[in-house]
Amino acid sequence: MLIVANWKAYVEDIKKAKKLLAVSKRLARAVDATIVLAPPSPFLSALTAHNKSKVSFAAQDISHTTGGAKTGEATAQAYAAAGATYAIIGHSERRALGDTEKIIAEKIEHALAHGLTPILCVGEHERDSDGRYLSFVREEITSALGLLMPKERAKVIVAYEPLWAIGKTATEAIESADLAEMVLYIRKVLAELLPGKSSRQSLVLYGGSVEAANIRDLAAISNVDGFLVGHASVDPAAFSLLVKQLT
């Protein structure tokens, strides 16, 4: 089970960041799960320095450029040098700020070129009764992976994050049966894009109001490989309880 903690901009001081890292290290020793932390970029080097635990780190986003006169941009190479091994790409909050399908595809290429495992975020704005949301998710996946060689496509993790489920309570989030349907559908799309049986090795995560109150039920029947956790990951007690629900 893969647990990716996206701290977004919730964490604004290094003391809290280090406290959350300490909690994550204890959890990594206690549970059978891989924990990946995505801190704000200014804290990344301080957290990865001398880290000998099983906790890994992700960039919350990367630039679609490869360097040069691009003030404020942070490239895949820079994140890799700072100790990240994953990169969240295509998050709905970045799409809302202008990330197009073309930019997302370029970011995935850059991430792979510098040894970062891309976590591609996809998800519909609303779930319509006609099933158009399925085509929407398919297009997001195929557009993002279209520039890649088949072997590269197999390295991309897909995180399903329906926008209508973000920022809700556990009771308002997706139902386990609906998540199982989407995981199966995403695997079907990946099977069309990947050679042979390699799609079976691709990881599919879920994100969207993941809390201690619903994570066990979501994991039980959905066949999901892990979770992308937002606000619940920046409260030490809440995150600890959430992860322990998976044991």
C-alpha positions in Angstrom: 0.0 0.0 0.0 1.3 3.4 -1.0 0.4 6.5 1.0 1.3 9.8 -0.5 0.9 12.8 1.9 0.4 16.0 -0.1 1.1 18.8 2.4 0.2 21.5 -0.2 0.8 24.9 1.5 -0.6 23.9 4.9 2.8 23.5 6.4 4.6 26.8 6.8 7.4 26.2 9.3 10.2 23.7 9.5 9.4 22.6 13.0 6.0 21.3 12.0 7.5 19.7 8.9 10.1 17.8 11.0 7.4 16.7 13.4 5.4 15.3 10.6 8.5 13.5 9.3 9.1 12.0 12.7 5.6 10.7 12.9 5.9 9.3 9.4 9.1 7.5 10.2 7.5 5.8 13.2 4.5 4.8 11.0 6.8 3.4 8.3 8.4 1.1 10.9 5.0 0.0 12.3 2.9 -0.6 9.2 3.2 -2.5 5.9 2.9 0.6 3.7 5.2 2.9 1.8 4.9 6.5 2.9 5.8 9.3 0.6 5.8 12.9 1.8 5.2 15.9 -0.5 6.4 19.0 1.5 6.5 22.5 0.2 9.7 22.8 -1.9 11.7 25.0 0.5 11.6 22.3 3.2 12.6 19.3 0.9 16.4 19.4 1.3 16.2 19.8 5.1 13.9 16.8 5.4 15.7 14.5 3.0 19.2 15.3 4.5 20.5 12.2 6.4 17.2 10.5 5.9 17.8 6.7 6.4 14.2 5.7 7.0 11.8 4.1 4.6 10.0 7.4 4.1 10.3 8.8 0.6 9.7 12.2 -0.8 7.8 13.8 -3.7 7.7 17.1 -5.5 4.2 18.7 -5.3 4.7 19.8 -8.9 7.6 20.3 -11.3 8.3 22.8 -14.1 7.7 21.8 -17.7 10.9 23.6 -18.6 14.4 22.1 -18.4 16.1 25.1 -16.8 17.3 28.5 -17.9 15.8 32.0 -17.6 12.6 30.9 -15.9 12.3 32.8 -12.6 10.4 30.9 -9.9 10.5 27.6 -11.7 11.9 24.4 -10.2 12.9 21.6 -12.6 12.7 17.9 -12.3 16.5 17.8 -12.1 16.5 20.2 -9.2 13.9 18.2 -7.2 15.8 15.0 -7.8 19.0 16.7 -6.6 17.1 17.7 -3.5 16.1 14.2 -2.7 12.7 13.7 -4.2 12.0 10.3 -5.9 8.3 11.0 -6.9 6.6 14.0 -8.5 2.9 14.8 -8.3 1.8 16.0 -11.8 -1.6 17.2 -13.1 -3.2 17.9 -9.7 -6.5 19.6 -10.1 -5.2 22.7 -8.3 -2.4 23.0 -10.8 -4.7 22.3 -13.7 -6.9 25.2 -12.4 -3.9 27.5 -12.6 -3.3 26.7 -16.3 -1.6 23.3 -16.7 -2.9 22.0 -20.0 -2.7 18.3 -21.2 0.3 19.3 -23.2 2.1 20.8 -20.2 1.2 17.7 -18.1 2.6 15.3 -20.7 5.9 17.4 -20.8 6.2 17.3 -17.1 5.8 13.6 -17.0 8.6 13.3 -19.6 10.9 15.5 -17.6 10.2 13.6 -14.4 11.0 10.2 -15.9 14.1 11.6 -17.6 15.5 12.5 -14.1 14.5 9.4 -12.3 11.3 10.7 -10.6 8.3 8.5 -10.6 5.3 10.5 -11.8 2.0 10.4 -9.9 -0.5 11.5 -12.5 -3.7 13.0 -11.0 -6.9 12.6 -13.0 -10.5 13.0 -12.2 -13.8 14.4 -13.4 -15.5 17.6 -12.2 -18.9 15.9 -11.8 -20.3 12.4 -12.2 -23.1 12.5 -14.8 -25.7 9.8 -15.2 -24.7 9.2 -18.9 -21.2 8.1 -18.0 -19.4 11.0 -19.9 -17.0 11.2 -16.9 -15.5 7.9 -18.0 -14.4 9.4 -21.4 -13.1 12.5 -19.6 -10.8 10.4 -17.3 -9.7 8.2 -20.3 -8.7 11.4 -22.2 -6.7 12.7 -19.3 -4.8 9.4 -19.1 -4.2 8.9 -22.8 -3.1 12.6 -23.3 -0.6 12.4 -20.4 1.0 9.2 -21.6 0.9 9.7 -25.3 4.4 11.0 -25.7 5.9 8.1 -23.8 7.4 4.8 -24.9 5.5 1.8 -23.6 8.1 1.0 -21.0 7.9 4.5 -19.7 4.1 4.4 -19.4 4.4 1.5 -17.0 6.3 3.6 -14.5 3.5 6.2 -14.2 1.3 6.0 -11.1 -2.3 7.1 -11.7 -4.1 8.9 -8.8 -7.8 9.1 -9.3 -9.0 12.4 -7.7 -12.6 13.3 -8.6 -13.0 17.0 -8.0 -16.5 16.6 -6.7 -15.1 14.6 -3.8 -12.4 17.0 -2.7 -12.9 19.0 0.5 -15.8 16.9 1.6 -16.4 14.8 4.8 -15.7 11.0 4.7 -19.5 10.4 4.5 -19.8 12.6 1.4 -16.8 11.2 -0.4 -16.9 8.4 -3.0 -18.5 5.0 -2.1 -16.3 1.9 -2.1 -18.3 0.3 -4.9 -17.9 3.3 -7.1 -14.2 3.5 -6.4 -13.9 -0.2 -7.3 -15.6 0.5 -10.6 -13.2 3.4 -11.4 -10.1 1.5 -10.4 -11.2 -1.3 -12.8 -11.9 1.2 -15.5 -8.5 2.9 -15.1 -6.7 -0.4 -15.3 -8.6 -1.2 -18.5 -7.4 2.1 -20.0 -3.9 1.4 -18.9 -4.0 -2.1 -20.4 -4.8 -0.5 -23.8 -1.7 1.7 -23.5 0.7 -0.8 -22.1 2.3 -3.9 -23.7 1.5 -7.4 -22.6 0.7 -7.8 -18.9 2.7 -4.8 -17.7 -0.5 -2.9 -16.8 -0.9 -5.3 -13.9 2.2 -3.7 -12.3 0.9 -0.1 -12.7 -0.3 1.4 -9.4 -3.7 3.2 -9.1 -4.3 5.5 -6.1 -7.3 7.3 -4.8 -7.5 10.9 -3.5 -10.5 13.0 -2.4 -11.5 13.4 1.2 -9.5 10.5 2.5 -9.8 10.2 6.3 -9.4 7.7 9.0 -13.2 7.3 9.0 -13.3 5.9 5.4 -9.9 4.7 4.3 -10.4 1.2 5.5 -13.7 0.7 3.7 -12.3 2.3 0.6 -9.3 0.0 0.6 -11.3 -3.2 1.4 -13.1 -3.9 -1.8 -11.8 -1.4 -4.4 -8.5 -3.1 -5.2 -6.8 0.3 -5.0 -3.0 0.3 -4.5 -2.9 3.3 -2.2 -4.1 6.8 -1.4 -3.1 10.4 -2.1 -4.0 12.3 1.2 -4.3 16.0 1.5 -5.5 17.9 4.6 -5.6 14.8 6.8 -1.8 14.4 6.2 -0.8 17.6 8.0 -2.3 16.7 11.4 0.1 14.3 13.1 -2.6 12.6 15.1 -5.1 12.4 12.2 -2.4 11.1 9.8 -1.2 8.5 12.3 -4.7 7.2 12.9 -5.4 7.2 9.1 -2.4 5.1 8.3 -3.0 2.6 11.1 -6.5 1.9 9.7 -4.7 0.0 7.0 -3.1 -2.6 9.3 
